Amino acid sequence: MQYRANPRNGAQLSVLGFGCMRFTRKGGGIDQEKANRELKRALDLGVNYFDTAWAYPGSEEALGRFIQEYGCRDQLNIATKLPQYRVKKPEDFDAFFDEELRRLQTDHVDYYLMHMMNDAQSFERLCALGLKEWVAKRRAAGQIRNIGFSFHGGTLQFKALIDAWDWDFCQIQLNYMDERSQAGVEGLEYAASRGLPVVIMEPLRGGKLAAGLPRPVSHEFEAMQPRRSPAEWGLRWLWNRPEVTVVLSGMNDIAQVEENCRVADDALPNALTADELDLYRRVLDAFAKGTRVNCTGCGYCQPCPKGVDIPVCFAAYNTSYADSLFTGLKEYMMCTTLRKVRSNAGLCVKCGKCETHCPQHLPIREELARVRKRLENPAYRIAAAVVPKILKY
């Protein structure tokens, strides 16, 4: 296993992190015995970063039971997340955190995140409730070692959030298909330039870049030497970036654990050859047959007077063709709708200001209307009304 140093404190973190969201479920709960085998194998192979969250049903408890059974608390870093969207009053900080400590059977969290904090407004709301003072108190007690946030949003919002406080780390979605969507490579480099460790989630888009690929994409991988699985190519693309500290993988069988640990053992930064980097270009070209809007994500069209996050809307729209309608709709919901201030295409009033700044000269108003027609469908409208109530957002 390779390790990369946390630039803030020098701590050595395994380049592969265990994402605890996808444990196998059995009888209405998590299959603890199976989860224990997978967690133990990862630990034995050198993984020392384990990521969970309040919102992952049963996950914190399962990780806590594993740690207690094997007495391995000092061998690993726990990362978990506050459901910040459910914090309505100052007392909620303590209520959620204390329950998480109980679930995890620990007295401290090594890496604590504000979960799904997608814009600076959400951070400002938490600050008004006393977040900074609360974190300072828990730090002083040794209960929070590092404070950060996980993010699903656009690059400009990500940069604003990075600059809003002296964070210890951050977590973003990134893979070779999302180079220009969400925080993107630009966001990765920006966070690294501020000296922040960056943890990567969805390195394979929930498995979409590992299996079930379109035939033209699979052909590109199969024709490449050395022969590697699509999952391995996906992980190597990330570990090639020196700005990446940890890549999370939601592993739920021993074979995945062993395969990913094998790759993590020799995937060095800046190690991909020119021919190998060109493979990703060809793969993206194959995926691009599903691209509908040639938006580069530059952000020159921002800010929209009505708050539409135009690059994010187009990225999700393209995903709905290149990947699947479900994936595009999920990304659209997370990045534009499950926020304190929505930024979906339906807010567009066709003022045209964006088009005067677009270097690609895109007919943005027309394209946003297509985004709205495809993604703000009946399923979206139901989810937009129901999910925030379930999450008590």
PyMOL commands that set and color helices and strands:
alter all, ss='L'
color gray80, all
select helices_A, chain A and resi 32-44+59-70+73-75+84-86+91-104+120-128+131-140+155-164+184-193+215-222+230-239+254-264+274-290+310-322+325-337+345-347+354-356+364-375+378-391
alter helices_A, ss='H'
color red, helices_A
select strands_A, chain A and resi 3-5+12-14+16-19+25-26+29-30+49-51+77-82+109-114+144-151+169-173+198-201+246-249
alter strands_A, ss='S'
color yellow, strands_A
deselect
rebuild
show_as cartoon
